[in-house]
C-alpha cells in the first residue's frame, strides 16, 4: 500500500515542524510532497535543510489551493499510489491516523473521503470544521460515521475515487473547492465519513476575520450554489442569485454600502460566467479524471 501526502504551502514556516514531523512519525509510512505556492518566507529552505526526504515543487506564483492540489493528485496517479492524504499546512495528525483511515477505506469502499476528528491546535477542543467528537476506540459504536461534509484539512481519498470524480474544480481559487468536491463525491455515489477514535489538529483558532473576508466567504458560497450539480442549472442559478441579493439587501439594511455594492458585483460576475460554470458542471456530471493534469500539463504549470 502506497500513500502520498500532499501539502500546499504558503509561508509555511510556523507549522513546518508539527505538520511534517507528524507524518514522519506515522505508524504507516507515507511519502510527502510539498507544493509551494510562491512563499515569501524561508519555509522551502527550512524543509530542504531539515526534511531532505520531503519532495518539493516550487511554483513561481500562487496557483490556489485546488489547482496546486491537482498537481499532487496527478503525480499520485502517475506513480500508482493507492491513497492521497490531503493535509493542510496548518494541520497535523496522530501516529495512528493514516493506518486507521486506510484500513477503514479498504473495508468501506463506498466512502470516497475519510477523515479523523479535528481538534484545534492545542487539542483543547473540537475544531469548528470537525464532523464529530472524539471517543475512545472501545467506546465507539461504529468505526466510521457518515457525515455530509468536512473541510479539506485532513482528507484521505483513494486514487480509484480520484479517477472517477476528478480533481478540484478550476472555478475555485481558495475556499469553496472542498464544498464543491464534496457535492461531486455524493453525486457520484460515494459517502464522506470520519473515524471517531483518531485525531488530527487544525491550528486556526486564533485567526482573525475581517468584514471583507466574511463578504468573500459568502461570495464563494454563492458560487458553490451555482456549481452544485445536484440541482439543474436553472435552479442552481436562482439559488446563487437569491443568495447574492439577500446579502446585498442585508448589507444595505446595515448601511454597509461597500458590502451592498460588493454583492451586486458578485451577482453580475456570476451572470457573466454562466457559460463557463455550465460547461464545468456538465463535465463534473460525467465520471472521469477531470482537472487532473497529465505530466506534461503539470510540468507547464510549475515551470
C-alpha positions, 0 to 999 in steps of 0.5 A: 500500500502506497500513500502520498501526502500532499501539502500546499504551502504558503509561508509555511514556516510556523507549522513546518515542524508539527505538520511534517514531523507528524507524518514522519512519525506515522505508524504507516509510512507515507511519502510527502510532497510539498507544493509551494505556492510562491512563499515569501518566507524561508519555509522551502529552505527550512524543509530542504535543510531539515526534511531532505526526504520531503519532495518539493515543487516550487511554483513561481506564483500562487496557483490556489489551493485546488489547482496546486492540489491537482498537481499532487493528485496527478503525480499520485496517479502517475506513480500508482499510489493507492491513497492521497492524504490531503493535509493542510499546512496548518494541520497535523495528525496522530501516529495512528491516523493514516493506518486507521483511515486506510484500513477503514477505506479498504473495508468501506469502499463506498466512502470516497473521503475519510477523515479523523476528528479535528481538534484545534491546535492545542487539542483543547477542543473540537475544531469548528470544521470537525464532523464529530467528537472524539471517543475512545476506540472501545467506546465507539459504536461504529468505526466510521460515521457518515457525515455530509461534509468536512473541510479539506484539512485532513482528507484521505481519498483513494486514487480509484475515487480520484479517477472517477470524480476528478480533481478540484474544480478550476472555478475555485481559487481558495475556499469553496473547492472542498464544498464543491468536491464534496457535492461531486463525491455524493453525486457520484455515489460515494459517502464522506465519513470520519473515524471517531477514535483518531485525531488530527489538529487544525491550528486556526483558532486564533485567526482573525476575520475581517468584514471583507473576508466574511463578504468573500466567504459568502461570495464563494458560497454563492458560487458553490450554489451555482456549481452544485450539480445536484440541482439543474442549472436553472435552479442552481442559478436562482439559488446563487442569485437569491443568495447574492441579493439577500446579502446585498439587501442585508448589507444595505439594511446595515448601511454597509454600502461597500458590502451592498455594492460588493454583492451586486458585483458578485451577482453580475460576475456570476451572470457573466460566467454562466457559460463557463460554470455550465460547461464545468458542471456538465463535465463534473456530471460525467465520471472521469479524471477531470482537472487532473493534469497529465505530466506534461500539463503539470510540468507547464504549470510549475515551470 
